[in-house]
Amino acid sequence: MNVQISCINKVNRHDPYDAIDNFGGLNADGSRWKADLAKMINWIETGTHSFYVKRDAMQVKVIIAVSPSGNKYLKTEADNATSNNLLSLPECP
């Protein structure tokens, strides 16, 4: 299932090196979903879900990346945007 991420939660919103704590969005029925980083990574690795972020009219795929210290995190594939696609999302309620 390909799911749109439309909001995030992060302790230090403007620190690009601080990981996003939660990701969220809307289900088809209009209810909200929210999941932490570990669950999101598990869903992607097991193929249960794939995720994307809307950027203008495009869908930008969310992928797993690994930091130099070996920690997994989520980011979007490269696109023509200069801003960070995930960090530009609003806060999840």
WOUR-V717325 format. One record per helix or strand. SS is the DSSP state (H for helix, E for strand). FROM is the first residue (numbers start at 1). TO is the last residue. Records with the same first field share a line. If there is no record, write none. Layout:
SS: FROM-TO  FROM-TO
//
This chain:
E: 2-4  7-9  22-26  32-36  50-55  58-66  72-76  90-91
H: 37-46
//
